């Protein structure tokens, strides 16, 4: 397993992942990146997420994956709280 950092950015703002996450293989990078994006959107609430992406880096700082935030299938925070 390899440790990767999953940073979120829109090009001017950042949510940095200082700890990173152990990932078993490269197929799991996309799944983990999507989970990170969903958690960020739920945590921070409604907003314009269209420019945001998860930038995945290995521990040397080399970018190995980019995953855009996807918002159409994500329930709003208010809907999640009402459920």
WOURGI-V176420 format. One record per run of one state. SS is the DSSP state (alpha for helix, beta for strand, coil for the rest). FROM is the first residue (numbers start at 1). TO is the last residue. If there is no record, write none. Layout:
BEGIN
SS,FROM,TO
SS,FROM,TO
END
This chain:
BEGIN
coil,1,1
beta,2,9
coil,10,13
beta,14,15
coil,16,20
beta,21,23
coil,24,26
alpha,27,44
coil,45,52
beta,53,58
coil,59,62
beta,63,68
coil,69,76
alpha,77,82
coil,83,83
END
